Amino acid sequence: MPNRAFSKFKALPLEEQILNGASIAAFVSVFFPWVGGEWLGGKVITYTGLGFFTSFIGLTVLLLNAYIILITLVPLTGGPQIVKRGNKDLVRLLAALLSSLLTVAIWSVLTKFTFEFSRLQIHFGLYGTLVGSIICSLYSLLLYKEAGKSAVKDIFDHSEPQSSSIPPPPSSQPEDHNIYK
């Protein structure tokens, strides 16, 4: 079963794969260290996205990225669609933008905090979450714009399919214009 879902995932368009891969990277990076170093008194600390005083925002980023992943993963495994097909790109865009915005907010808070305590540093988990969230936002924007472009194209496309009951016009011989000379 997991092999079948993986093969279905590989059959998705490249943009979908990159979007979901970036969301998975941001999801996993929440569990990696975000801030760490030497605390007051010489105690060495390391906090993930679910630790420290930014844990509620880290949990929100984790849940938003899990939601983005599940929008694609649940239908691939044979489950129902979580979001209607027409709204899928918009919902993923909003969730990815919120995830990126919250990650930047965490970044600014932790940067200010590490300036006050010079022995603390921002670690690679926050970098991974930020990069994954931004890539996810960019690709969800791309897919949203593509869906909007195809919707507009469908609205203004007035070509009617030719039915087989109407025969094509008979081909006529080209006129000979030399007869008028």
C-alpha positions, 0 to 999 in steps of 0.5 A: 500500500505505501509503495502504491501511494509513493508511485501515485505521488511520483505520478503527480506533476512536478509542481505538486511534488515540489510543493509537497516536498517543501511542506514535508521539509518544513514539517520535519524541520520543526522537530530539529533544533531551532535555538540553542547555546549556553544559557545563563550559568553555563547550562547548555540548552537546545530547543526544537520548534515545539520547545521554548516560548515560541512552541505555540507558533511552532505547533501552528506551523507544524499543523499548517504543513501537515494540513497542506500535506494531507490535502494531497496525501489523503486522496492519493491513498484512496480517501475522500478529498479534504477540500473541494477541487476548485478551492484546493489551490487557494486553501494551500496558498493561504496555509503556506502563506500563514506558515511562512508568516509565522516562521518569519515572526518566530525568526524575528523573536528568536533573533532579538532574543539571541541578541540579548543573550549572546551565547545563544544561536539560531540553529538549522531547524529554523532555517529548514522551516523557513526555506520549506515554508517559503518554497511551499508558498511560492509553488502554491502561488504558482499552482493557484495562478495556473488554476486561475489562468485555466479557469479564465481560459475556460470562460472565454473559450467559445469553440464548439466541438464539431459534431460528426453528423454535419459533413465538412463543406465540399472542397472546391477547385481553385479558381483560374484567374487567368481567364480574365486576361 
